[in-house]
């Protein structure tokens, strides 16, 4: 632009400078929009990863609780069918029954 400014009329040169100024403003506005969009995307990804981690943890806890419930149901079933030895058949309870003796 500088090498050709002598060939342009003052009016055309002013108009061209104004267009350049507007283009720079639009560029900066687009950069800001891009920065904001990138920040929002990073927040969304972080949130999604956190939710996935929490879901995985909840699924693991659910599986562990299911095992405990199944073991307890098996124990209740065995107590019902054997009619005795309440504490010694429950997993982990044999230690408690020995400690109380």
C-alpha positions as CSV (number, residue, x, y, z in Angstrom):
1,X,0.0,0.0,0.0
2,X,2.8,2.4,0.9
3,X,4.6,2.0,-2.5
4,X,1.3,2.7,-4.4
5,X,0.0,5.5,-2.2
6,X,1.5,8.1,-4.5
7,X,-0.6,6.7,-7.4
8,X,-3.9,7.0,-5.4
9,X,-5.9,10.1,-4.9
10,X,-6.1,11.4,-1.3
11,X,-9.8,10.3,-1.2
12,X,-9.0,6.8,-2.4
13,X,-6.1,6.5,0.0
14,X,-8.3,7.6,2.9
15,X,-11.0,5.1,1.9
16,X,-8.4,2.3,1.6
17,X,-7.0,3.2,5.1
18,X,-10.5,3.1,6.5
19,X,-11.1,-0.3,5.0
20,X,-7.8,-1.5,6.4
21,X,-8.8,-0.2,9.8
22,X,-12.2,-2.0,9.6
23,X,-10.5,-5.2,8.5
24,X,-8.1,-5.0,11.6
25,X,-11.1,-4.4,13.9
26,X,-13.0,-7.4,12.4
27,X,-9.9,-9.5,12.8
28,X,-9.5,-8.6,16.4
29,X,-13.2,-9.2,17.0
30,X,-12.9,-12.7,15.4
31,X,-9.8,-13.4,17.5
32,X,-11.8,-12.6,20.7
33,X,-14.7,-14.7,19.6
34,X,-12.4,-17.6,18.9
35,X,-10.7,-17.2,22.3
36,X,-14.1,-17.2,24.0
37,X,-15.3,-20.2,22.0
38,X,-12.0,-22.1,22.8
39,X,-12.4,-21.3,26.5
40,X,-16.0,-22.6,26.5
41,X,-15.0,-25.7,24.6
42,X,-12.2,-26.4,27.1
43,X,-14.7,-26.0,30.0
44,X,-17.2,-28.3,28.3
45,X,-14.5,-31.0,27.7
46,X,-13.3,-30.7,31.4
47,X,-16.9,-31.0,32.6
48,X,-17.5,-34.0,30.4
49,X,-14.3,-35.7,31.6
50,X,-15.3,-35.0,35.2
51,X,-18.8,-36.4,34.6
52,X,-17.3,-39.5,33.0
53,X,-15.0,-40.0,36.0
54,X,-17.8,-39.6,38.4
55,X,-20.0,-42.0,36.4
56,X,-17.2,-44.6,36.3
57,X,-16.7,-44.2,40.1
58,X,-20.4,-44.6,40.7
59,X,-20.5,-47.7,38.5
60,X,-17.6,-49.2,40.5
61,X,-19.3,-48.5,43.8
62,X,-22.6,-49.9,42.4
63,X,-20.8,-53.1,41.4
64,X,-19.1,-53.4,44.9
65,X,-22.5,-52.8,46.6
66,X,-24.1,-55.4,44.4
67,X,-21.5,-57.9,45.4
68,X,-22.1,-57.2,49.1
69,X,-25.9,-57.4,48.7
70,X,-25.5,-60.7,46.8
71,X,-23.2,-62.1,49.5
72,X,-25.7,-61.0,52.2
73,X,-28.6,-62.6,50.3
74,X,-26.6,-65.8,50.0
75,X,-25.9,-65.7,53.7
76,X,-29.6,-65.1,54.5
77,X,-30.6,-68.0,52.2
78,X,-28.1,-70.3,53.8
79,X,-29.2,-69.3,57.4
80,X,-32.7,-69.9,56.4
81,X,-32.0,-73.4,55.1
82,X,-29.5,-74.4,57.8
83,X,-31.4,-72.9,60.7
84,X,-28.3,-71.9,62.7
85,X,-24.8,-70.6,62.9
86,X,-26.0,-67.0,62.3
87,X,-22.7,-65.1,62.8
88,X,-20.2,-67.6,61.6
89,X,-21.5,-68.0,58.1
90,X,-21.6,-64.3,57.2
91,X,-18.5,-63.2,55.4
92,X,-16.3,-61.3,57.8
93,X,-18.5,-62.1,60.8
94,X,-16.5,-65.1,61.9
95,X,-13.8,-62.7,63.2
96,X,-16.4,-60.8,65.2
97,X,-17.9,-63.9,66.8
98,X,-14.4,-65.1,67.9
99,X,-13.5,-61.7,69.3
100,X,-16.6,-61.6,71.5
101,X,-15.8,-65.0,73.1
